[in-house]
Amino acid sequence: MTLLEQVATSSVWGRTVQDADTSCELPNAGHLVAKSHRAALLQRFVEAQILPRLALASAGRCDAPSGNTSCEDDTAELVRLLMDRDDTKALTFVQILMRRGATPASLYLGLITQAGRRLGELWEEDRCDFALVTIGLGRLQQIVRALSPTFQTAAVPRSARADTTLLLPAPGEQHSLGLVILAEFFEREGWHVVGGPVSSGYNAAQLVRAHCVDVAGFSVASSGRLEALKACIRSVRSASRNRYLGVMVGGPLFLQHPELVTRVGADATAADAPGAVKKARELLAMRLAAD
């Protein structure tokens, strides 16, 4: 019997499933879980642990069925529709993919992320102006939010004392689709999310004074923003109500140059949104151990 079959059929879940460096927190020992609850937890396990690994293992291929088209074809089509005058066509295309078997998680981590990256490349190559890219990325954010109710059906109930994460773009960053997706994963795992892409004009230090933040996360796309990000992280640590504040940074730049994580004063980075949530939990555990 496979790991997933064991999880799906088990009537009593009182342990942590561990396989191939995965971790899925299950209810306390001795608690019986109804079939509907088991199905919801199984969905979260698959989307948070399995799909990201499949996406990494099959780079360049679609992570959800979409007829006879390739992943590159789907990405190109979505980008074209994002820049169409009709602002409904892109969402309709994504809804068609969902009817063919795609899940919000696979779309968040696959097609939507790839489309956002492609829009950025078109801008860098001077094949698309800033205004059009901004419109396209704005529509992608709308698609993410449209998929959110389905994605959050398997959410962990948020307690009154939920852990809090602050998510902000690095100072000067204009586009932050990744933060919208990241917030979805944190919220589904029961975190309280402060900030977000619309908070780019906010003072990060003021936010950590106003909220008891456990982990702060910043996204950056350009190496030209690193010094500003370093200064921002320094001010956030100084102003934080939590002396054990964990700081994470995200973006391809840090995956290509992991030494930059410590250079800007952060504690960690992650390859994708599920990995970021897992890393945040690890930072919290380190804080508790040090306290």
N, C-alpha and C positions, 0 to 999 in steps of 0.2 A: 504494500500500500504506500502511495506517495505521501509526502508531507502534507500537501493540500487536502488529500483525501482524509488523512488523519484529523486535520483541523476541522474539516467539514462534517465528519461523522461523530466526532467526540461529543459525549453528552455532558462531561464535566471538564471545564477548562480551568486549571489551577496552576498553570506553569507558563513559562516563556518559551515560545517556539524558537529554536535556534538551529539554523541550517544554512550552510554556505555563507556565514557571517551575516545572517539576517536576524532581526529581532522584532518580535510582534508582541506587545504587551497585552495580556489576556486578563479576564476577571480574576478576582481573588480565589484561592483554593476553596473547593467545596461548594461553590455557587453554581447552580444549574443555569444554563443559558438556553432560552427558547430557540427554536429553529430559525425564526425570523431574525433574531439577534445574531445567531451564528452566521447567517447569510450576509448580514451587514458587515460583521467583523471580517468575514472571509473576503468580501469585496474590498475592504480597506487594505487588508493584507496584500492581496494581489496587486492593487493599484499602487500602493506605496512601496512594495518590495520587489515584486516580480516584473511589472511592466518597465520600470526604469532600467533594470538589468537587461531585459530583452532589447530595449531600444539601444543601449550601448553595445550590446553584442551583435546587433544587426544594423549598424550604422549604414545609412544610405538606402535602407529598405523601409517600407511602410510598416508601422507597428499596429495597423488595423486594416481590415479588408476594405478595398475601395474599387471593386471591379477589376479591370485589366490594366489600370493605370499604375505607374510607378510612384514612389514617394516624391521623386523630383517633379513628376507631372502634376501631382496634387498640390505641391508647394507653389509651382509656377502658376497654376490656375487660381489658387487662393490669393496670391499676390496681385494677379491681374484684377480679380474681383474687388480687392480692397481699394484699388485706385479707380474703380468704376464710378460713374456719377450716381448710380443707384446704390444707396448705402445698405440695401437689404440683401443684395446678391451674395455677399461673402458669408453671412450668417446662414442663408438658405443652403449654400454649398456644404457648410459644416454640418448642418442638420441632416443632409442627405448621407454624409459619411457616418453619422451616428446611427441612422437607420440601417446601414450596411454592417454595423457591428463595432464601430469605434466607441470608445468611452471618453468621458471628459478628461480623465487622467492621461490617457494615451494621446489625446489631442493637445492637452496642455504641454506635455513633455516632448511631443513630436512635432506635428504639423504646425501648430500655432507658434511654437518657439522657432522653428525653421523659417516660417514666413516672416517673423519679426527680424530674424538675422538677415534674411534676404533683402528686406527693405533697407536695412542699414547698409548693406553692401552696395545697393543701387545708389544710395546717397553718396557713399564714399567714392564710387566710380563716376560721379557726376552724370548719372543716367536718370536721375530723379531729383527734383528740387526738395528743399527742406519742408515746404508746406505740404506737398503731396505725401511725403514720408510720414509727417505728423498725423495727417488724416488717416493714413493706412494703419498706423500704430494705435490711433484712437479707436478705430473700428475693431482692431484685434482685442483691445481691452473690453470693448462692449461685448464681443463674442465670449470672452472669458467669463464675464459677469452673467451672460445669458445661460451659460452652462453651469453656473455656480449652484443653483438649487438642486440639480441632479447630482452634482459632485458632493454636495454637503449632506445628502441623504444618509450617508454612513458616518456622519460626524460624531466625535466624542462629545457628550454633554459637557458644556462649559460650567465649571464650578465658580462660586463667588470668589474663590481665592486662586483663580487660574493664573498660570505663569503668563508673563507679559513680554512681548517682543516689540521693539521699535524698528520699523522698516522705513528707510529713507534712501533716495538717490544721493550719491556723492554730491557735494557742492558744485553747482554748475552743470550737472547732468540734465539733459533735456528729455530723454526718452527712458522710460522705466517699466516696460512691459513685464520684465522679469519679476519685479516687485509685486505686481498684481497677481501673477501666478503663485509666487511664493506665499503671499498672504492667504491664498485659498488653502494651501496645504497646512499652514500653521493653524488657521481657524478650524479646519476639519479635525485636527489633532487636539482641539480643546484650548488652544492658546488665545489670549486676548491680544489683538493686534493694534498698535498705536502707530500713527503716521500713515505712510503709504505714498504712492506717486504724486498725489495731489498736494502733499505737504512739503514739496521741494522748497517752498519759500519760508518754511518754518525754521526757527532756530533749534537745532537738535539739542543743544544744552538746556534750553528752556523746557523741552519736552521731557527730558530725563529728570528735571527738577519737579515737574508737575505730576509725573507718573513714576511708580516704583517699577522700573524696567529690569527684567532679568537678563535679557539678551538683546543687543542692538545689532541690526544688520544694515549694511550699506552696499549699494550696487554701483559699479563704475565700469564704464566702457572704454575710456580713453586714458592713456598713460599721462596725459597732460593734466589730469585731475588728481593725481596721486598726492601731491604736496598739500592741496586743499583738503583732501580726505584725511591725511595724516593730522593736520591741525584740528580738523573737526573731531576726530576720534579722541585726541588729547583733551579737548574741551569737554567732550561728553563724559569721559572718565572722571574728570575733575568735578563736574557738576552733578554727577549721578547720586541719587539717594541710596543706591545699592553699591557698596564698596566692592562687591564681588561681581560687578557687571561683566558679562561676557560680550565680546565684540566679534562679529563675523563680517566678512566682506565677500562679495560675489561678482562674477563676470569672467569671461574667457581669459582676460588678462592674468588673473590670479592662478588659473589652471595651467596656463603656459609658463608662468613664472611664479611658482609657489613661494619663493623667497620674499616676494613683495608683501606677503601677508604680515610678517613680523616687521617689515620695514615701515609700513603705515601704522603700526601699533595695534593690529588686530590679533585675535587669538586663533581664528580658523577660517577656512573656506570650504565649499562643497561643490560637487559637480552638477547637482540638480536640486530641485525643491525638496524631494523626499530626503535626500542626503543632508540638506541644510537643517531640516527638522530634527533628524537624528543627531547631528553634530550639536545642535542647540541643547538637546537633552544631555549630551555628554558634558557640555560646559556647565550645565546646572548641577550635574552629579559631582563634578570636580569642586564646584563652589560649596556644596553641602559637606563634602569631605574635608574641605579646608576650614570650615566654620567651627 
